[in-house]
Amino acid sequence: MCAAPNSAYRTEKLHDGTTNANSVKADIAIPNATESVLKSRFYLDFLLNTTKDGVAGFIGGCTIGSDNYAMHNTARHWTGRGRGPSGQMIQWFNDAGLNTLGTVAAVPNISQHSLSAFIIEAFSVQSAYYDNGIYGVQINSGAGWATIQFGNIPQNTTISSPVTDISDYVEFGQTIQVRSYHQNPEGVFLSPTIRTVTVQAGTINMYYHATTASAAETSSTLTARYYTVKLLIGGKLYADSGASTPVPDGFYVDTAGGRWYRVTGGAGDVTQSGSAVPGGWPSGDPANYMLFSWVAFAVNNAANACAISAPATTYRSYLDNKHYDGPSLTVLATNGFYSRGTGPARIWVQITAGVEVANGLCDDPL
């Protein structure tokens, strides 16, 4: 257990005055502020002042059961006790009361509590005078309290926690209890109250097209959709926040997140997803390729390709820049010579294993 530095204490210790073999001598702290400041700084109700050789010292104590009493670890309880002016029992501390818990001001506000954004608003955190610690929130969904750490805090410091999204830790429909906490070597301080909320469906703004994912953004209006599973694959999309009406089958595009989703089966089930970039669209989507319409194709040489009319089509992938024989981009284009254009502008291109390996004008074929 961490402790205040030796420089905070006098070299002498105070005996509890008993003959108890298990009694512990208490450290005597050196006062470096007024009595009211020391009481506030170290959560003390009383100071037992001492003087030796003209040097002042003190031992701190608290009324048993008081709010300040709860700020001290029981391992710091000295064997010496006393009575206050009103007859209350005072617990003195063997570390003079210098080591305390840190605090959090209150239970945090929750501005949103959905699967897409479960926002913990800022709350005040104060560290102990001689110890720093970690802070964050604890949540309970019915299986016990789980701790989510936000960060560390230096000693003798007051900060505001960052606004934090903890949606990755919750599930749709759960009733979540939330409390803030601060932990240091002396123990854990928990906010005195608990906030309880129910996790709502997540919201995602999407474009829609019944058959072509890449056409969704230009053919529809951005509309809020709702989900109940954080990872959409295997989950469902709904048209309402209550997650009761599934969306129609088709393609949904989240341009902010850069992904497309395919819904099939008539019940809102998301069965496919991918990146909304050239090469990442669904198989057969025209945004994955550039269509080439050739005047002719010949297997053996450029001269034949330039001389005949034998229309052919290839699809050049934006992902690997290779030519394929169909929009699904699964089978490479047939090896050979292709030509396009008319008159002096007619050119030929040799394609091998999908790659353009040579080209020239038909007026000067290989």
Secondary structure, 3 states (H helix, E strand, C coil): CCCCCHHHEEEEEECCCCCCCCCCCEEEECCCCCHHHHHHHHCCCEEEEEEECCEEEEEEEEECCCCCHHHCCHHHEEEEEEECCCCCEEEEECCCCCCCCCEECCCCCEEEEECCCEEECCCEEECCCCCCCEEEEEEECCCCEEEEEEEECCCCCEEECCCEECHHHCCCCCEEEEEEEEEECCEEEECCCCEEEECECEEEEEEEECCCHHHHHHHCCCEEEEECCCCCCCCEEECCCCCCCECCCEEEEECCCCEEEEEECCCCEEEEEEECCCCCCCCCCHHHEEEEEECEEECCCHHHHHHCCCCEEEEEECCCCCEECCCCCCCECCCEEEEECCHHHCEEEEEECCEEEEEEECCCCC
